[in-house]
C-alpha cells in the first residue's frame, strides 16, 4: 500500500504523461540545492535527536498550525510557545492527537502531499493518518527518532542535500555555523545575511539594534558612513562563515537612490526612532539600493521578499510574537518601486538580485518583463502560499514566454520543517516535468531540450544563482 501514486502530478493525457515520467526519471535523484530556508543550524551543530513527532512536524510548520487554527484550535493547544512564556500544551502526544484528528482539513492542499511524502519515504508509514492511527504513527516515528540514522546529519545525507542555507540575523554570532565547520562533518550548511533588524525602522528594537551593530563592528553607527561601514563588516563576517546570499523581507518593493544629504537626514531620524511611516518606508527603500551596491562589491546574491503583510492578527502577535501572527499576501508594485535601484545597478551583469512575490498578478505584467530585460535580475520561484503544484504551474505559464527559463533561479523550499524538504523539491520536479511535457507535446520545445531544461530547473540554476 502506498499513499504516493507514482505518476502523481503528471498530466492525465497518456502521451504527455509518458514524456513527463521520462523527464522526471532523469532528475528525481539529483542532489537537492536548498538555497533559502529557515532550518535551525543548531540541529546540525549539535546533531541531537529531534525531540518528538510534534516538535518535528507540527510546532514549527506554519502551513500546519495555520490550517488547524482556522478550524478553531489555538496555537497554545498545538504547543506553539507564547511570547510571555505563558502556559501552552506541553504533552507532545496530545498535540499529535489533535493534529491527527484533523488531518482531513489538509485534503487537496500541498501540506497533505508533503506530509504523506515524509511519513512514507522517511518513516516508512503507508497507512493514512487518522484519529485511529495516531498512536501507531506517534510510536513509530518516536522510536525511529531515537535511532542514530534519524539524527539531523544522517537525514541531511539521506535526503541527498548538497547545500542548505539557513537565514540568520545580522547581529547573530553564527556560533552554530562555526561549530558545524569545526566538527569536520562534510555536510554543507551555509548562512544567509538577513539585515531587517538593522535596516527597518519599524523592526522591534531597531534603535538598540543599531547601537549593538556599532558595538559588534567597532564602527560609529551614529553616522551614515559608520553605519554603512558596519554593514560591510557584518557582510564580510557572514561571508567568512560561508554566506553566499543576503535576504530582505520588506513590506514593499520600494527602492530609493536619494541625495546624500537627504539620506543622512533620514538616517538621523531612523536611528533616533523619530521617523514617520513614510520616512521609514523611504529608508528601507534606500537601504535596498545600498545593499545592492554592496552585493556588487562583495558578490553576495541578493534576495528581495516583498509583499507580505506581516503579523496580520494583532491578538496572535501579542500572544505568540513575530512569525506566528498570520502573514498575508498583499498587492505589490515592482515596475515603479524598483526603478531607482535598477537605474543604479540594474544593468550590472555580475550582480544577482532574485525577486520573489506573494502577488501572483505581478508575474506576467511586471516581474517576468523586468527579469527578461535587466541583467542583474533573476525571478525567484513561487514562494509561500504558491510553492505548490498549481502555484508552480501558474508561475511557469505566466513567466516563461517573457523571461524564459534562464532568467529564473530554480526552486527553493523556504521551510522550517526539515522533513518536508525532499517532498517540496519532489513536487517542484514533478510539476516542472509536467509543464515541460506539455511544451514538448505541443511542439514548443524539442524533447532533447526538455531534458536539459529539467536538469537546469532542478539543479543548475539554483546552484549558479546563489553561487553555490
Secondary structure, 3 states (H helix, E strand, C coil): CCCCCCCCCCCCCHHHHHHHHHHHHHHCCCCEEECCCCCCHHHHHHCCCCCCHHHHHCCCCHHHHHHHHHCCCCCCCCCCCCCCCCCCCCCHHHHHHHHHCCHHHHCCCHHHHHHHHHHHHCCCCCCCCCCCCHHHHHHHHHHHHCCHHHCHHHHHHHCCEEEEECCEECCCCCHHHHHHHHHCCCCCEECCEECHHHCCCCCCCHHHHHHHHHHHHCCCCCCHHHHHHHHHHHHHHHHHCCCCEEEECCCCCCCCCCCHHHHHHHHHHHHCCCCCHHHHHHHHHHHHHHHHHHHHHHCCEEEEECCEECCCCHHHHHHHCCCCCCCEECCCCCCCCCHHHHHHHCCCCCCCEEEECCCCCHHHHHHHHHHCCCCCEEECCCCCCCCCHHHHHHHHHHHHHHHCCCCECCCCCCCCCHHHHHHHHHHHHHHHHHHHHHHHHCCCCCHHHHHHHHHHHHHHHHHHHCCC
